[in-house]
Amino acid sequence: MDMVDISASIAGQKLQSCLFNAAGAHCVTRGELFDLGKSRAGLILSKSCTLEPRKGNPEPRYKDLPYGSINSMGLPNQGYLFYGKIAKELKQHFSKPYFVSVSGLSFEDNLTIIEHLSQIKEIDALELNLSCPNIPGKPQVGYDFEQTEKLLDAVCKITEMRKKPLGLKLPPYFDFVHFEQMAEIIQRYPVKFVTCVNSIGNALFIDPEEEQVVIKPKGGFGGIGGYYVKPTALANVRKFYELLGNRIQIIGCGGVKTGIDAFEHILAGASAVQIATALVQEGPGCFARIEEELKEFMERKGYEKIEDFRGRLKVMD
Ligand code: DHB
């Protein structure tokens, strides 16, 4: 099994393991980021940051569910300056890439944040979160193709000038026309990777005994993660791999709890795999466990490295 190699390369950065945290999961505080550094995660990704530090929504704002999780965290984070400042310290302690997730609350906030973070050499790439709440009355940016184009236009001018690799965190799409419209926009910009998918938004979980919702914010509505989203996540990885895979890397995210779940994402086309719900439920020890499970499954299949099977999903004729 030690002959099995699950290393990966994302945006020109070498990852000893293709498995790492999704933005939001165990990556808000200094302590959590250090936990990821000490774990088997192949990369450290920060919580999505805003201009100002935020406490987030009232609790309970996250709940474990039978097959995953629901959350409406409300972007609790320490502000973009913190995630910039900690980059040097993380690099002194850990030899793995550090990416910062950016989720400004407005167009202008995103540009301010990216202008600053693009100039920090210890940040290896930025993951711009297009699933972020933006202007009230408008859909999230990733569901508004005009807003997406306008934001990418401005952001890429900055990241190109500063030579900072840029990736996009995408919401799940459910219609082939939407996949094609989004891919058509993305392919016109120097985007290095797309991460598919963020949580399925504004779902509702009900406790029938209590006749009540399970999280406090937004009347109980929240983003769903875990096994509820896995088939949707795989569909998004596969479709964007078909549409963009020869020029842009795909990072899979959604419903990865076991090594075989990670294998399926890679088979669909993912070059690396993020983990959120399982990380929140199990802690950073999940990376070593899932790594061992993935290596064992690859060994059984006769694969030595992830490029041996990445994207090679079979369809029926
Ligand atoms: C939050 C949730 C998300 O799905 C996201 O992309 C950004 C922030 C949150 O509620 O904190």
Boltz pocket constraint, residues with backbone or C-beta under 6 A from the ligand:
constraints:
  - pocket:
      binder: B
      contacts: [[A, 24], [A, 48], [A, 71], [A, 72], [A, 73], [A, 74], [A, 75], [A, 76], [A, 103], [A, 129], [A, 131], [A, 132], [A, 198], [A, 199], [A, 223]]
      max_distance: 6.0
